[in-house]
Amino acid sequence: MTQQLPENPFKLAPLISVIVMLFFANGCYSSYKERRDELKRLPLLEAMMKDNTVAVAKVNPTYKEVSMKIMGVPMKFYEVTYSYEANGGGPYNGERSLSYPPISAEMPLYYAKSDPSYSSFEPELDIKRIKEAASSKSKLYWCIGWVVLSLLVAGHFIVEAKAYLKVRKAKKDAEEAAYNRATTY
């Protein structure tokens, strides 16, 4: 009587799922790291408010209105492009999302004395947003969760593969032993 082999575990689905989960983990970690890197901009934002360095930005009259729902609450943002000159240098160009539509073709814009290319229409809101985002560790936890889940799937795949190979080897050894007994005189 021959021993029945378990189903072959060498399928692509577990391997692809591990790769996808690691891709998600990488995305979450990149997002977490980006948020942490934004903390480096806080001194610039605080300095531009303290120094009150304001330039007049020429806002492109065409802007993009972005609507989204966050936890069921509709929110609108306005993506604008602009250019400005500061300290006799420039022109500097930028793109920002505003919480309100541009009020005119020229708007006051804060810029950093130490780096005039860095600017903000709403430095107070930027500071608040950066601090809130940097204090949240949810993206890091998601990253860890995806990595753990991918390791569990990979571990399960390895256990199944080892069991399959062990049974296959045992079946092959049993067949060889039966063949040797049948052919030995």
C-alpha positions in Angstrom: 0.0 0.0 0.0 1.4 3.4 -1.0 1.4 6.4 1.3 -0.7 9.3 0.0 1.3 12.6 -0.5 -0.1 15.8 1.1 -1.0 18.6 -1.3 2.0 20.3 -2.8 2.6 23.5 -0.8 4.8 25.1 -3.4 2.3 27.6 -4.7 2.8 31.2 -5.7 0.0 32.7 -3.6 1.8 32.5 -0.2 5.0 33.9 -1.7 3.1 36.7 -3.5 1.2 37.5 -0.3 4.4 37.8 1.7 5.9 40.1 -0.9 2.7 42.3 -0.9 2.7 42.5 2.9 6.3 43.5 2.9 5.5 46.1 0.3 2.7 47.5 2.6 5.1 47.4 5.5 7.7 49.4 3.6 5.0 52.0 2.6 3.9 52.4 6.2 7.5 52.8 7.4 8.3 55.3 4.7 5.3 57.3 5.7 6.3 57.2 9.4 9.8 58.2 8.5 8.6 61.1 6.4 6.5 62.4 9.3 9.6 62.2 11.6 11.7 64.0 9.0 9.2 66.9 8.9 10.2 67.7 12.5 13.4 69.2 11.1 11.2 71.9 9.5 9.7 73.0 12.8 12.6 75.4 13.6 12.2 77.1 10.2 8.5 77.5 10.6 8.9 78.9 14.2 11.6 81.2 13.0 9.6 82.6 10.1 6.8 83.4 12.5 9.1 85.0 15.0 11.0 87.0 12.4 7.7 87.8 10.6 9.4 87.5 7.3 6.6 88.0 4.8 6.8 88.2 1.0 4.0 88.7 -1.5 3.4 85.6 -3.5 1.9 85.7 -7.0 -0.7 82.9 -7.0 -1.6 81.2 -10.2 -5.3 82.0 -10.8 -6.0 78.3 -11.7 -6.1 76.1 -8.7 -7.3 72.6 -8.0 -10.1 71.9 -5.5 -9.7 68.6 -3.7 -12.6 67.2 -1.8 -12.4 64.2 0.5 -14.2 62.6 3.4 -12.3 61.9 6.6 -14.3 59.7 8.9 -17.5 60.8 7.1 -16.8 64.5 7.4 -16.3 66.2 4.0 -13.1 68.3 3.8 -11.9 70.6 1.0 -8.4 71.6 0.2 -7.1 73.9 -2.5 -3.9 73.1 -4.3 -2.2 76.3 -5.6 1.0 77.1 -7.3 2.8 80.4 -6.7 6.0 82.3 -7.1 7.7 84.9 -5.0 11.0 86.8 -4.5 12.7 87.3 -1.1 15.8 89.2 -0.1 16.5 90.2 -3.7 16.7 86.5 -4.6 14.5 84.3 -6.6 12.1 83.8 -8.1 11.1 80.9 -5.9 8.3 78.7 -6.9 6.1 76.4 -4.8 3.0 74.4 -4.6 0.9 74.2 -1.4 -2.5 72.9 -0.2 -4.6 75.6 1.5 -7.6 75.1 3.8 -9.3 78.0 2.0 -9.5 79.1 -1.7 -6.9 81.7 -2.7 -8.4 85.1 -1.9 -6.5 87.1 -4.5 -3.8 86.9 -7.2 -1.3 88.1 -4.5 -1.2 86.6 -1.0 1.1 87.1 2.0 3.6 84.3 2.3 6.0 83.6 5.2 9.5 82.5 4.3 12.5 81.5 6.2 15.4 84.0 6.4 18.0 81.2 6.5 16.4 79.4 3.6 14.2 81.7 1.5 13.2 78.8 -0.7 11.2 77.4 2.2 7.9 79.1 2.6 4.4 78.7 4.1 1.0 80.4 3.8 -0.1 79.0 7.1 2.9 78.4 9.4 0.7 78.0 12.5 -1.3 75.3 10.9 1.8 73.6 9.5 3.4 73.5 12.9 0.2 72.0 14.4 0.0 69.4 11.6 3.6 68.4 11.8 3.5 68.0 15.6 0.3 65.9 15.5 1.6 63.7 12.7 5.0 63.2 14.3 3.5 62.3 17.7 1.4 59.6 16.0 3.0 56.1 15.9 0.1 54.5 14.0 2.1 54.1 10.8 4.9 52.4 12.7 2.5 50.0 14.4 0.9 49.2 11.0 4.4 48.5 9.6 5.2 46.2 12.5 1.9 44.4 12.0 2.5 43.8 8.3 6.0 42.5 9.0 4.7 40.1 11.7 1.9 38.9 9.5 4.3 38.3 6.6 6.6 36.4 8.9 3.8 34.3 10.1 2.7 33.5 6.5 6.3 32.8 5.5 6.8 30.6 8.6 3.6 28.6 7.8 4.7 28.2 4.3 8.1 26.9 5.4 6.5 24.4 7.9 4.2 23.1 5.2 7.1 22.8 2.7 9.2 20.9 5.3 6.4 18.5 6.1 5.7 17.9 2.4 9.4 17.2 1.7 9.7 14.9 4.7 6.6 12.8 3.6 7.9 12.8 0.0 11.3 11.6 1.2 9.7 8.9 3.4 7.6 7.7 0.5 10.6 7.6 -1.9 12.6 5.7 0.8 9.8 3.2 1.3 9.5 2.7 -2.5 13.2 2.1 -2.7 13.2 -0.3 0.2 10.3 -2.3 -1.4 12.1 -2.3 -4.7 15.3 -3.5 -3.1 13.4 -6.3 -1.3 11.7 -7.4 -4.5 14.8 -7.4 -6.6 17.2 -9.0 -4.0 17.6 -12.8 -4.4 
